[in-house]
Amino acid sequence: MIKKIGVLTSGGDAPGMNAAVGAVIKTAIANKITPFIVKDGYKGLVNNWIEEVNETFANDIISRGGTVIGSARLPEFKDIEVRKKAVKNLQNLGIEALVVIGGDGSYQGAQKLTEMGINCIGLPDTIDNDIVSSDYTIGFDTALNTVVEAIDKIRDTAQSHNRCMVIEIMGNACGDLTLFAAVATGAEVISVPESKLSEEEICNQVSKLAKDNRRSVIVAISEKIYPSAEELAKKIQKASGYDSRATVLGHIQRGGSPTAMDRYLSVTAGIFAVEQLIAGKGGLYIGLDKNELVARDIDKTLNMERKDVSKLISKIREINANIKK
């Protein structure tokens, strides 16, 4: 039976991280295991920023966005000598296992630590939903609701002034946030990394909508697939005649109190992770598969194929193209 467990958050922050941290702490205490937090991710492991915490700490953070224990990227963690410092710090404190909350990059570090004798379990946490071995990641639902609320508000202005609005949405090479938000808000044009439209194709689609006297048009695009949302809006205006504006939602998508669904996923995944460590398992990633929590080898999860969304996008585009005002 293990006696001490650590928990850290790594990579980009996402709503639900704190709920997951709290669940790990409370589950550990319930099983007579002493919980520790590691501040600022892997950097905290190397610098020995490790503290024992209690149930009060866990209860106070469940509803908060971001991560109260901090997160930081540490590319140097790939170096075996750097990892040895982290392992030594953990061993000096008697910490035998670790829960790592983050994305794919975080899991690579977790796998390396497991190979060095510290059993690690990873929890899927990113607003991008780009961890392919889980149906949904912690933080995605909250970010999606933030995006939907923003688009709904922008639609009000577009409808009032007969405008086309280009909205750039986060995703880091994954179009799930854009796709889900576009479907939920009835966006007329969708362009994501998995099914990217050229700027000319977007202009042509908006021009057709203008000829149909559409009062407002929402063009939902993923980040990093066009040079500039502002420049795209200008090209749309020139081609279609719409007064066109661009909105880059940016980091507002990352913050905020987690939704009920994100809290539920965070807590249940946190409990499941500690159970795996108690069973003596490591090098595993906790994912959501058909609404069931599963534990898979980290190595396998990093090589799984991304789900194909092109058919859904084609169907939505076909429906939008066949609708006449």
CORDA-V605013 format. One record per helix or strand of 3 or more residues. SS is the DSSP state (a for helix, b for strand). FROM is the first residue (numbers start at 1). TO is the last residue. Records with the same first field share a line. If there is no record, write none. Layout:
BEGIN
SS = FROM-TO / FROM-TO
END
This chain:
BEGIN
b = 4-9 / 34-38 / 50-52 / 97-102 / 119-125 / 163-169 / 189-192 / 217-222 / 243-248 / 284-289 / 292-297
a = 17-30 / 41-47 / 55-59 / 75-78 / 80-93 / 104-115 / 140-161 / 176-185 / 199-211 / 229-240 / 250-253 / 260-278 / 298-301 / 310-322
END
